[in-house]
Amino acid sequence: MLFAKYRDPKVIEKIKTDPFYAPFLEEVVFLYNDLCTTPLPALQYSKFMLFFRTGSRKEYERMFFQRRGRIDALFMRYLLYGREQDLRDLEDVIWAICDEYTWALPAHLTLEMTEDEKRTYIDLFAGETAQILAEVYTVLGEELSEQIRRRVEYEMERRIFSSFEDTQFFWEKAPMNWAAVCAGCVGMAFICMAPERFAGVRPRIFDAMDYFLSSYGDDGACQEGIGYWNYGFGYYVYFAQLLYEFDGTDLLHTEKVQKIVLFQQNAILRNDTVISFSDAGRTMRFQAGLTYFLKKLYPDTFQIPDMQYRSNMLQERGAYRFAAFTRLFFWTEPGYETGVMPNGMIYYGDAQWYVNKKKAYSFAAKGGHNDEPHNHNDLGSFIIATDAGQCLADIGCGEYTRDYFREKRYTYLCNASAGHSVPLIDGQEQLAGREHAAKVLEHGEQVFEISFEKGYGIDALTALRRRFELAEDGVIMRDSYQFDDGNAHQITERFIALIEPQETAAGVLVGDVLLVCKEKPAVNKIIIKDHNAEDLAVYQIDYAAGTEFEIQFQIRG
C-alpha cells in the first residue's frame, strides 16, 4: 500500500505526542494561520503578464506558490486531526488549482504557444502540482468528494498523462535538476493515479533520471549547487522510494548515488554556511525528511546536520514544496545523532572542487569550466568561511528574472567574473564557454593549484597559475602570470566580500579574516539584488598587481 504511514493511527499519534515532532506541528499551525485564514489569492492576468512585459517573476509566483502552501497546511491538519472543515477547505484549493489557466510558470512559457500548449506544458511546477494532487488523491481516496476526484482525474489526464504520452519534452534529455524533478513528479503521478499505464512511460522516466545522474560526475558533486542538490536529487529520491514501494525496483543503492548522497555534508562549510558556487545560496536550510531518509539508507557514512539549520516554514518563504513538507513528518524520527560534520579535505575531481574544513575556518575553491549548469564565469573562485559566515565570499545566485537565463546573464554581477574573487586582466573578465576551462595542477591536504589562462581568451596570456597553501591559521594565495608579447599588462587582483571591509594598519579586515598584502587596496561598494530581490551590498577589494602576486588570509576569529 502506497503511503501506508500516512494513515497509520500509531504513526499519527506519535507525531502528535512525541516532543521530537513538536517544532514540525508548529509549522502546520503557522502555515495555516499565514495562508489559510484569508481569501484564496487570485492568479491575475496582469501578474501573469508581468514576466513578459518587465521580466519580473515574483509577483505571479508568490500567489501561485501560496495556493500550494495551503495544501501543505490543510492536508497535514486533516491527516493529524481529522477535521471535516479542513477537508472541505482543502477541496476548495484543489478545485481552484484545477481551474488554473496553466500549471506552468510564465517564465517557462512563450506567448507564441497555443492555448492547449500552455495548458498542457509540463515544467517543474506543473510537475510538482501533478505530484501534489496525485498524492492527496491517493492518500485521502474516497474521503475526497466524488466530484473533486473526478475533476482531479480529468485535469491530470489532459494536463499530465496524455500530455506526457503524446509529447517529448526537452527536460527528458537535460543533464540538470529539471530531468529529475519533472520526470520524478510525472512518474509519481502515474504510479499513484494511472499505475496500469506506468509501464508504457517507464523507459522515458528512467532515461530522464539517467540524464539527471549524468549531470553529476562519478565524484558525486552537484555543480548546480547544494540548493539544487536538495531540489533535483530530492525529487530523484522521492520518486525512487515510491517506485520501490510500488514494484520493488531499487534506484538508490549504487556507488554513484552513494557519492551523490554525501554531497550535502561535504558542501556544508560551517553551521549553515555552504559552498555557493554557481546559482547556490550562501546558506542552506536542509530538508529534514530527505536527510533522515538518507541517514537510514547509509547509516555509516551519511551525517545529519544540526536540526537548528533544517528548512523551517516559520523562517522561510518560498515554493512550499509539498513533497518535502509531508516527508518532514513521515521520514524523520527521533534517536539519531545530529550536528556532527566531519572536518578534513575533500576533492571532487570531475567538478574540480577543492574543499578543506579546519578547526578555525573552512576553505573551498574551484577550477572547472565556464559552461557548467547554472554557470558563473568563476575559474579560480574561492570561499573562506568561519563561524561568522563567508568572509571571502562567493555571491551565489541572484534574482531570477527574464534576462537572468538569457543572453544578458553575464551582465549580472553575481554571474560575471567581476563578481568573483578572480583577476581582471587589462580590464577583461573571464568569458563564458566550455573552452574557457581550468586545469588542476596539484591538490593535497594543504595545497590546491590550478592554471586558468584559458578563462580569459587573451592570446598573449600564455600561463596563469593560482596556488593556495593552507595552514591551521590561514591561507596564502599566489598568482603567477606569463605573457608572450613583451608588453606591460594591467592586472587587478579582486576579492569579493559581503561583510564591509575595515582598513587597519595590519591589512584589510573582513569579518574574521585579515587580508595582508604589500599592495594597497581600493574598495568599491556595489548594491545588487539578491535571490529574494532584496538589496545586497557587495564589496570589491582590488589590488593592482604585477606578474607575481601574493596575499595572506589570516584567521583572526
VMD Tcl script that draws the C-alpha trace (Angstrom):
set ca {
  {0.00 0.00 0.00}
  {1.45 3.36 -1.02}
  {1.91 5.96 1.73}
  {0.87 3.45 4.41}
  {2.44 5.51 7.21}
  {0.27 8.50 6.34}
  {-2.87 6.73 7.58}
  {-1.33 4.57 10.32}
  {-3.01 5.60 13.62}
  {0.10 4.73 15.63}
  {2.31 6.90 13.43}
  {-0.15 9.79 13.57}
  {-0.43 9.56 17.35}
  {3.35 9.54 17.74}
  {3.65 12.66 15.58}
  {1.02 14.39 17.71}
  {2.52 13.46 21.09}
  {6.29 12.90 20.78}
  {8.23 16.09 21.68}
  {10.54 15.45 18.72}
  {7.74 16.45 16.34}
  {6.54 19.50 18.28}
  {8.50 22.01 16.14}
  {7.02 20.44 13.00}
  {3.50 20.81 14.37}
  {4.22 24.48 15.00}
  {4.88 24.84 11.28}
  {1.46 23.43 10.45}
  {-0.15 25.97 12.78}
  {1.94 28.78 11.32}
  {1.23 27.83 7.71}
  {-2.48 27.59 8.39}
  {-2.62 30.98 10.11}
  {-0.39 32.59 7.49}
  {-2.03 31.22 4.35}
  {-5.46 29.79 5.08}
  {-7.30 32.49 7.01}
  {-7.66 34.96 4.13}
  {-9.33 34.61 0.71}
  {-7.52 32.46 -1.82}
  {-5.15 34.67 -3.85}
  {-6.22 35.21 -7.44}
  {-3.81 34.47 -10.27}
  {-4.50 37.67 -12.15}
  {-3.82 38.17 -15.84}
  {-1.86 41.35 -15.11}
  {0.51 39.45 -12.81}
  {0.80 36.59 -15.29}
  {1.87 39.08 -17.98}
  {4.43 40.89 -15.82}
  {7.15 38.42 -16.75}
  {6.62 39.05 -20.47}
  {6.34 42.83 -20.02}
  {9.02 43.56 -17.42}
  {10.88 40.30 -16.77}
  {9.75 40.16 -13.14}
  {8.69 36.74 -11.86}
  {8.00 37.27 -8.18}
  {4.52 38.86 -8.26}
  {2.77 35.97 -10.02}
  {4.88 33.25 -8.46}
  {4.19 34.45 -4.93}
  {0.45 33.90 -5.41}
  {1.00 30.65 -7.31}
  {3.08 29.12 -4.52}
  {0.87 30.39 -1.71}
  {-2.00 28.40 -3.18}
  {0.08 25.25 -3.00}
  {1.21 26.14 0.51}
  {-2.42 25.98 1.59}
  {-2.49 22.35 0.55}
  {0.56 21.68 2.76}
  {-1.23 23.08 5.80}
  {-4.73 21.72 5.19}
  {-3.59 18.24 4.16}
  {-1.42 17.81 7.27}
  {-4.11 19.27 9.56}
  {-6.63 16.81 8.19}
  {-4.30 13.82 8.50}
  {-3.41 14.74 12.07}
  {-6.76 15.87 13.44}
  {-9.42 14.67 11.01}
  {-11.38 17.92 10.98}
  {-14.10 17.98 8.36}
  {-13.70 21.71 7.72}
  {-10.05 21.24 6.79}
  {-11.07 18.64 4.21}
  {-13.69 20.98 2.74}
  {-11.18 23.85 2.62}
  {-8.64 21.53 1.02}
  {-11.15 20.64 -1.67}
  {-11.72 24.32 -2.39}
  {-7.99 24.81 -3.01}
  {-7.82 21.71 -5.20}
  {-10.78 22.98 -7.23}
  {-9.12 26.36 -7.68}
  {-5.86 24.76 -8.83}
  {-7.83 22.65 -11.31}
  {-9.28 25.94 -12.63}
  {-5.85 27.47 -13.27}
  {-5.03 28.60 -16.80}
  {-1.79 26.63 -16.68}
  {0.21 24.81 -14.03}
  {3.46 26.02 -15.60}
  {5.09 29.33 -14.69}
  {5.13 32.24 -17.15}
  {8.93 32.12 -17.10}
  {8.77 28.68 -18.72}
  {6.22 29.56 -21.42}
  {6.13 31.71 -24.52}
  {3.27 33.86 -25.74}
  {3.58 32.16 -29.11}
  {2.45 28.82 -27.66}
  {-1.14 27.82 -28.39}
  {-3.66 27.78 -25.57}
  {-3.54 23.98 -25.47}
  {0.26 24.04 -25.38}
  {0.29 26.42 -22.41}
  {-2.28 24.36 -20.55}
  {-0.55 21.04 -21.13}
  {3.09 22.12 -20.88}
  {4.93 20.22 -18.17}
  {7.58 22.32 -16.47}
  {8.95 22.00 -12.95}
  {5.85 23.35 -11.31}
  {3.27 21.64 -13.47}
  {5.14 18.51 -12.44}
  {5.09 19.46 -8.77}
  {1.38 20.31 -8.98}
  {0.69 16.91 -10.51}
  {2.65 15.18 -7.75}
  {0.74 17.11 -5.07}
  {-2.68 16.29 -6.48}
  {-1.78 12.66 -7.15}
  {-0.51 12.15 -3.61}
  {-3.51 13.84 -1.99}
  {-5.83 11.84 -4.27}
  {-4.13 8.57 -3.32}
  {-3.81 9.15 0.42}
  {-7.31 10.52 1.00}
  {-9.11 8.39 -1.56}
  {-12.87 8.34 -1.11}
  {-12.69 10.82 1.75}
  {-12.49 13.36 -1.05}
  {-15.85 14.06 -2.62}
  {-16.63 12.22 -5.84}
  {-16.80 15.47 -7.81}
  {-13.33 16.52 -6.63}
  {-11.90 13.11 -7.50}
  {-13.45 13.24 -10.98}
  {-12.16 16.78 -11.51}
  {-8.63 15.82 -10.47}
  {-8.76 12.78 -12.76}
  {-9.90 14.96 -15.68}
  {-7.27 17.66 -15.22}
  {-4.47 15.15 -14.62}
  {-5.44 13.26 -17.76}
  {-5.28 16.23 -20.11}
  {-2.53 18.26 -18.45}
  {-0.17 15.44 -17.42}
  {-0.89 11.88 -18.54}
  {-1.96 12.44 -22.16}
  {0.40 15.38 -22.46}
  {3.40 13.30 -21.45}
  {2.40 10.30 -23.54}
  {1.95 12.50 -26.63}
  {4.85 14.95 -26.22}
  {8.63 14.75 -25.98}
  {9.87 17.39 -23.53}
  {13.34 18.95 -23.64}
  {13.99 18.08 -20.00}
  {13.91 14.35 -20.75}
  {17.47 14.73 -22.05}
  {18.61 17.62 -19.86}
  {21.55 16.83 -17.55}
  {20.28 19.00 -14.70}
  {17.64 19.21 -11.97}
  {14.72 19.58 -14.42}
  {15.10 15.96 -15.52}
  {14.73 14.59 -12.00}
  {12.00 16.96 -10.84}
  {9.80 16.78 -13.92}
  {10.28 13.09 -14.64}
  {10.10 12.21 -10.96}
  {6.83 14.08 -10.47}
  {5.30 12.67 -13.65}
  {6.42 9.19 -12.68}
  {4.94 9.51 -9.19}
  {1.68 10.78 -10.66}
  {1.41 7.77 -12.98}
  {2.19 5.36 -10.14}
  {-0.47 6.94 -7.94}
  {-3.29 7.54 -10.40}
  {-2.57 5.54 -13.56}
  {-0.41 2.59 -12.46}
  {-1.62 0.43 -15.36}
  {-0.03 2.97 -17.76}
  {3.24 3.37 -15.89}
  {4.93 0.54 -17.81}
  {4.38 2.47 -21.02}
  {6.20 5.59 -19.80}
  {8.71 3.86 -17.54}
  {11.54 3.79 -20.13}
  {11.26 7.54 -20.70}
  {11.14 8.27 -16.97}
  {14.21 6.11 -16.39}
  {16.07 7.69 -19.31}
  {15.39 11.15 -17.87}
  {16.69 10.01 -14.50}
  {19.85 8.75 -16.18}
  {20.32 12.15 -17.82}
  {19.89 13.75 -14.40}
  {22.51 11.48 -12.85}
  {24.87 12.30 -15.73}
  {24.90 15.92 -14.50}
  {26.91 14.58 -11.57}
  {30.38 13.29 -12.25}
  {31.48 10.00 -10.81}
  {32.70 12.09 -7.86}
  {29.11 12.96 -6.83}
  {29.42 16.76 -6.96}
  {26.37 18.84 -7.85}
  {27.76 21.68 -9.96}
  {24.38 23.46 -9.75}
  {24.95 23.87 -6.01}
  {23.58 22.48 -2.79}
  {20.14 24.06 -3.26}
  {19.71 22.18 -6.49}
  {21.00 19.02 -4.82}
  {18.14 19.38 -2.36}
  {15.75 20.01 -5.23}
  {16.83 17.72 -8.06}
  {18.27 14.86 -6.04}
  {15.42 15.26 -3.56}
  {12.86 14.51 -6.24}
  {15.01 11.67 -7.54}
  {14.81 10.13 -4.06}
  {11.08 10.83 -3.63}
  {10.41 9.05 -6.93}
  {12.84 6.22 -6.22}
  {11.27 5.44 -2.85}
  {7.72 5.45 -4.24}
  {8.86 3.23 -7.12}
  {10.39 0.83 -4.59}
  {7.09 0.69 -2.69}
  {5.26 0.16 -6.00}
  {7.25 -2.66 -7.58}
  {10.45 -3.22 -5.60}
  {12.82 -1.53 -8.07}
  {15.86 -0.12 -6.24}
  {17.44 3.02 -7.72}
  {19.22 4.13 -4.56}
  {21.88 1.52 -3.79}
  {24.50 2.30 -6.41}
  {28.05 3.55 -5.98}
  {27.30 6.81 -7.78}
  {24.16 7.52 -5.77}
  {26.08 6.92 -2.55}
  {28.62 9.55 -3.58}
  {25.84 11.97 -4.51}
  {24.26 11.40 -1.10}
  {27.44 12.61 0.63}
  {27.47 15.90 -1.27}
  {25.25 17.61 1.29}
  {27.59 17.16 4.24}
  {30.65 17.89 2.10}
  {29.16 21.17 0.85}
  {28.44 22.43 4.38}
  {31.38 24.62 5.39}
  {30.38 25.81 8.87}
  {26.99 25.67 10.62}
  {24.55 26.66 7.84}
  {27.21 28.24 5.59}
  {27.68 26.27 2.39}
  {29.63 26.31 -0.85}
  {27.84 28.83 -3.07}
  {29.46 28.26 -6.45}
  {27.09 28.69 -9.41}
  {23.49 29.52 -8.51}
  {23.67 28.19 -4.97}
  {22.82 30.13 -1.85}
  {25.47 31.07 0.71}
  {23.48 29.43 3.49}
  {21.30 26.36 3.39}
  {18.32 25.03 5.26}
  {18.43 21.27 4.76}
  {15.35 19.15 4.12}
  {14.98 17.09 7.28}
  {12.73 14.40 5.79}
  {15.09 13.75 2.90}
  {18.11 13.88 5.21}
  {16.74 11.40 7.75}
  {15.74 9.05 4.95}
  {19.29 9.14 3.55}
  {20.71 8.55 7.03}
  {18.67 5.37 7.29}
  {19.82 4.40 3.81}
  {23.53 5.00 4.51}
  {23.88 4.98 8.33}
  {27.65 4.58 8.46}
  {28.72 7.44 6.18}
  {25.92 10.00 5.98}
  {25.60 12.65 8.69}
  {22.59 14.72 9.79}
  {23.37 18.43 10.31}
  {22.29 20.27 13.42}
  {18.50 20.45 13.37}
  {18.54 24.20 14.01}
  {19.58 24.52 10.36}
  {16.74 22.49 8.87}
  {14.26 24.00 6.44}
  {11.58 25.67 8.53}
  {8.37 27.31 7.34}
  {8.45 29.67 10.33}
  {11.61 31.29 8.96}
  {11.33 30.83 5.21}
  {9.04 31.72 2.37}
  {9.26 30.01 -0.94}
  {7.71 27.31 -3.04}
  {6.09 25.48 -0.07}
  {7.15 22.14 -1.53}
  {4.56 19.55 -0.60}
  {6.84 16.53 -1.10}
  {9.47 17.90 1.28}
  {6.92 19.13 3.84}
  {4.96 15.89 4.15}
  {8.12 13.82 4.39}
  {9.28 16.05 7.23}
  {6.66 14.23 9.31}
  {6.81 10.72 7.88}
  {10.52 10.26 7.11}
  {12.02 11.73 10.28}
  {12.14 10.02 13.65}
  {13.91 10.58 16.97}
  {17.03 8.76 18.06}
  {19.64 9.87 15.54}
  {22.77 11.87 16.33}
  {22.82 15.26 14.63}
  {25.26 18.10 14.16}
  {28.47 16.09 13.70}
  {30.03 17.38 10.49}
  {33.46 15.91 9.70}
  {36.50 18.13 9.06}
  {39.19 17.34 6.53}
  {39.90 17.65 2.82}
  {37.52 16.62 0.06}
  {38.40 16.82 -3.61}
  {35.83 16.49 -6.38}
  {37.94 15.59 -9.39}
  {35.26 15.79 -12.06}
  {33.95 19.17 -10.92}
  {37.45 20.35 -9.86}
  {36.17 21.48 -6.47}
  {38.57 21.53 -3.55}
  {37.16 21.67 -0.01}
  {39.16 21.78 3.21}
  {37.48 22.15 6.61}
  {39.73 23.08 9.50}
  {39.10 23.88 13.14}
  {39.08 27.68 12.75}
  {37.86 28.06 9.17}
  {36.74 26.25 6.05}
  {38.01 26.77 2.53}
  {36.60 25.94 -0.89}
  {37.98 26.69 -4.37}
  {37.15 25.61 -7.88}
  {38.57 25.10 -11.32}
  {36.09 23.65 -13.77}
  {34.92 25.43 -16.90}
  {32.62 28.30 -17.84}
  {29.76 26.30 -19.31}
  {28.62 24.48 -16.21}
  {24.98 24.04 -15.17}
  {23.75 27.40 -13.82}
  {27.13 28.67 -14.97}
  {29.08 31.54 -13.48}
  {32.34 32.71 -15.05}
  {34.35 31.79 -11.99}
  {37.51 29.80 -12.71}
  {39.72 30.14 -9.63}
  {36.98 31.46 -7.37}
  {37.20 30.58 -3.68}
  {35.49 30.96 -0.32}
  {36.90 31.36 3.19}
  {34.28 30.84 5.87}
  {34.38 30.99 9.65}
  {31.62 30.64 12.21}
  {30.70 34.22 11.23}
  {29.82 33.03 7.71}
  {31.55 33.63 4.38}
  {34.29 36.23 4.86}
  {35.81 35.89 1.39}
  {32.57 35.20 -0.40}
  {31.01 33.74 -3.47}
  {27.79 35.70 -4.01}
  {25.91 32.72 -5.40}
  {22.56 33.17 -7.11}
  {20.95 36.47 -7.94}
  {17.34 37.38 -8.58}
  {15.80 35.12 -11.20}
  {14.32 37.35 -13.89}
  {13.65 37.01 -17.62}
  {17.18 38.07 -18.55}
  {18.94 36.02 -15.88}
  {18.90 32.87 -18.00}
  {19.25 34.56 -21.39}
  {21.89 36.45 -23.35}
  {22.22 39.13 -20.66}
  {23.14 36.59 -17.99}
  {26.69 37.87 -17.55}
  {25.59 41.45 -17.09}
  {24.52 40.31 -13.61}
  {27.45 40.85 -11.26}
  {26.88 37.59 -9.40}
  {27.30 35.61 -12.64}
  {30.19 37.57 -14.15}
  {33.81 37.04 -13.16}
  {33.83 40.68 -11.95}
  {31.66 39.45 -9.09}
  {34.07 36.70 -8.06}
  {37.46 36.61 -6.36}
  {39.35 36.28 -9.63}
  {41.61 38.67 -11.58}
  {40.78 41.17 -14.28}
  {43.45 41.41 -16.98}
  {43.63 44.64 -18.96}
  {40.10 45.22 -17.72}
  {38.90 41.99 -19.26}
  {36.78 39.48 -17.40}
  {36.57 35.75 -17.95}
  {34.48 34.54 -20.88}
  {31.63 32.05 -20.98}
  {32.01 28.77 -22.84}
  {33.22 25.21 -22.40}
  {36.59 26.07 -23.96}
  {37.28 28.52 -21.13}
  {38.46 25.92 -18.65}
  {40.89 25.39 -15.82}
  {43.36 22.60 -15.21}
  {44.16 21.27 -11.75}
  {47.91 21.04 -11.24}
  {48.01 19.87 -7.63}
  {45.61 19.01 -4.84}
  {46.53 17.73 -1.43}
  {45.89 18.08 2.27}
  {47.42 21.57 2.39}
  {47.60 22.75 -1.23}
  {45.42 23.40 -4.25}
  {46.84 24.76 -7.51}
  {45.25 25.39 -10.90}
  {46.07 27.00 -14.21}
  {43.27 29.03 -15.78}
  {44.72 31.24 -18.51}
  {42.12 29.80 -20.91}
  {39.41 31.56 -18.96}
  {40.19 34.95 -20.49}
  {40.58 34.49 -24.21}
  {43.69 36.71 -24.20}
  {46.15 35.41 -26.80}
  {49.19 36.97 -25.14}
  {48.40 35.32 -21.79}
  {50.28 32.03 -22.01}
  {50.09 31.00 -18.36}
  {48.11 31.93 -15.26}
  {48.58 29.86 -12.14}
  {46.82 30.23 -8.81}
  {48.17 28.35 -5.80}
  {46.61 28.11 -2.35}
  {48.66 26.90 0.62}
  {46.61 26.13 3.72}
  {47.64 26.16 7.37}
  {45.60 25.97 10.56}
  {45.66 29.77 10.94}
  {45.04 30.84 7.36}
  {45.72 30.65 3.65}
  {48.44 32.03 1.38}
  {47.45 32.63 -2.24}
  {49.98 33.15 -5.03}
  {49.16 34.09 -8.62}
  {51.70 33.92 -11.44}
  {51.21 35.34 -14.97}
  {53.16 34.88 -18.19}
  {52.66 36.91 -21.39}
  {54.46 36.40 -24.70}
  {54.01 39.83 -26.31}
  {56.58 41.77 -24.28}
  {54.01 44.39 -23.32}
  {53.03 45.66 -19.90}
  {49.61 44.49 -18.79}
  {47.25 45.89 -16.19}
  {46.34 43.22 -13.66}
  {43.71 43.74 -10.97}
  {43.51 41.12 -8.25}
  {39.93 41.22 -7.00}
  {38.43 39.74 -3.85}
  {34.74 39.70 -3.03}
  {33.24 40.29 0.41}
  {29.70 40.76 1.66}
  {30.92 41.98 5.05}
  {32.09 45.59 4.99}
  {35.92 45.63 4.93}
  {37.78 47.56 7.64}
  {41.16 49.00 6.69}
  {43.68 48.63 9.53}
  {47.41 49.14 9.90}
  {47.92 45.40 9.50}
  {45.71 44.97 6.45}
  {42.07 44.75 5.44}
  {39.84 43.01 7.97}
  {36.80 41.22 6.57}
  {34.88 39.52 9.34}
  {37.32 37.09 10.91}
  {39.83 37.23 8.03}
  {42.69 39.73 7.71}
  {43.96 40.32 4.17}
  {47.70 41.03 4.31}
  {49.39 42.22 1.12}
  {52.21 44.62 0.29}
  {49.97 46.43 -2.21}
  {47.32 48.89 -1.06}
  {43.72 48.02 -1.89}
  {40.88 50.02 -3.37}
  {37.44 49.08 -2.07}
  {34.33 49.54 -4.17}
  {30.78 49.02 -2.90}
  {28.04 47.92 -5.29}
  {24.38 47.25 -4.49}
  {22.77 44.35 -6.36}
  {19.58 42.34 -5.98}
  {19.90 39.03 -4.20}
  {17.83 35.93 -4.97}
  {14.92 37.31 -2.96}
  {15.01 40.63 -4.87}
  {16.37 42.42 -1.81}
  {19.34 44.82 -1.84}
  {22.71 43.23 -1.21}
  {25.94 45.18 -0.67}
  {28.91 43.66 -2.48}
  {32.44 44.85 -1.73}
  {35.12 44.52 -4.40}
  {38.58 44.65 -2.81}
  {41.04 45.38 -5.63}
  {44.84 45.28 -5.66}
  {46.99 46.46 -8.57}
  {49.33 43.56 -9.27}
  {52.37 42.57 -11.25}
  {53.00 39.21 -12.83}
  {53.75 37.73 -9.40}
  {51.22 38.35 -6.64}
  {50.96 37.07 -3.08}
  {48.37 37.68 -0.38}
  {47.77 36.16 3.04}
  {44.37 35.47 4.54}
  {44.94 35.31 8.29}
  {42.19 33.95 10.54}
  {41.61 36.30 13.45}
  {38.36 34.97 14.93}
}
mol new
graphics top color blue
foreach p $ca { graphics top sphere $p radius 0.5 }
foreach p [lrange $ca 0 end-1] q [lrange $ca 1 end] { graphics top cylinder $p $q radius 0.2 }
display resetview
